[in-house]
């Protein structure tokens, strides 16, 4: 089972490891860099959904939720 649910503006992920960092870009904008380990990616165009690691960079909102242990 997975420990985290991660949503971005383009995709939905389930993962066991999540690292999220907010970074400053040129021009004062903030972006997010997300590293996921042992993940499942929802993308209808992707042939393989299970991946060992994923790196996502986005200027949009990111939602990370830890799945309660009782739901696993």
ZIQUI-V421131 format. One line per field, one symbol per residue. ss: DSSP state (A for helix, B for strand, O for the rest). A space follows every 50 residues. Layout:
# ZIQUI-V421131
ss: ???
This chain:
# ZIQUI-V421131
ss: OOOBBBBOOOOBBBBBBBBBBBBBOOOOOBBBBBBBBBBBBBOOOOOOOB BBBBBBBBOOOOBBBBOOAAAO
